[in-house]
Amino acid sequence: MTAPFRYKPEPLVVALCEASARGNINHISSLISSGANVNGRDESGKTPIVRAIEGKQIDAVRELLDHGASREACDTAKKLPPLFWAAEGGDLEIAALLLQRGCDPREKTMFSSSYFADTVSKGNVEMVQLLLNYGADVNATDSVGRGLIFHAYSKGSMEMVKLLQSRGANVNARDISGSPIVVLALQDGRIDMLKFLLDHGADVNSHTITGSPLLIEALQKGRLDVIKMLLDKGANPNVSDITGNPIILVVIKSSKFNVQEKTELARLLLSRGANPNVSDSWTWSAMSYIIDKGHTELIPLFIESGADPNQTIATGDTLLLYAIETRQTDLVAQLLRHGANPNAVDKKSRTPLMQALRKRDTGAARLLVQHGADPNKEGMVSPLAFARALGDDDIAAFLCTHGATPEADDNIIATRPVVPNTQATGQPRRSARSSHPTVEQPPDYDAVLKQ
């Protein structure tokens, strides 16, 4: 059976390596003069200069360099050149000597990976600074293409990240999956790192590898503080999530925030230019979602921020008719101030004025007329005739002063029989002027239209 191959060192090399490790300068000089190979290797594959670096023998390192020791040759143990042996051991003094003697801090492995990346991973800020001072590439990459700043980030060293950034490291670097470092910082909850990177030029509109913007990621994590920070840094307030929902809709629909927080977020987004008139792929508008979710506190904010006051919501109602139906007179006033059409009809051909009268909302009716509602616009009955049928002399007079004209048949409503109120006898009470029963309480709109 053949014995396995075992490396046999050259003559005198083992002795030279031992002398180098002990720092015996005289012995080193004598062995080299006797023919010992200054770049030979011992049984472990280490060169004399590596043994001197391991032993922290700077004078021995200097002596070996003076006798021609290679500055680039790697040992067969760790396969590192002398400079990065010193860097790995954290020996600043020996590393400085090697740099002064011409060792290259930009040296790469046979796979084109930078030795410097491993130094950064060790986390020795002073060593990294020394190598950078001698020309190490701050944007060098490792064997899988990751930049040095990722090595600093993965070690959690803010000090190292700051050093690399100050020397020109790319703060928009991506890892092998394509994720920008700012995305990783947010996903890992390292907000101090995120803020630092953004403060120094990282793209605030970065996306995850799935296409989700940084702002959406912060929203999905419920980080109101981060959303504010991103918007302060110039994040696009009109980004959409991966399903195409604009962020303002995501805010409205989110279960991570209460109404107060949603109002704060919406105000922030709208103040930075978010579009209040966006819709989702089902054509549901922001206003439709606000109403559907019951967040009616948001409606005035959206109207003040430019939401279309004449839009039709998901129910088919105009926004103005919705406000009238829900007796929100202040909202009626706001919509009219912002250009809502007081004569626009919904899909049922209902006018805002007639709906206000039907709801006995004289305040809304007056607002509508003052903003141009046509007091003579008729459906099945005119506003004036309806006001009279309700027995509301004040609103009838108000309509007349704003252009309402009596109908050709002034009794179109009054002459129709109505369900009377009865006295204690159970018999209808009749007026002296009419053979028809008088109305104690005004009928509602539906009752009038059914007569």
PyMOL commands that set and color helices and strands:
alter all, ss='L'
color gray80, all
select helices_A, chain A and resi 13-22+25-33+48-54+58-66+82-89+92-100+115-122+125-133+148-154+158-166+181-187+191-199+214-220+224-232+247-253+259-271+286-293+298-304+319-325+329-337+352-358+362-370+383-390+393-401+445-450
alter helices_A, ss='H'
color red, helices_A
deselect
rebuild
show_as cartoon
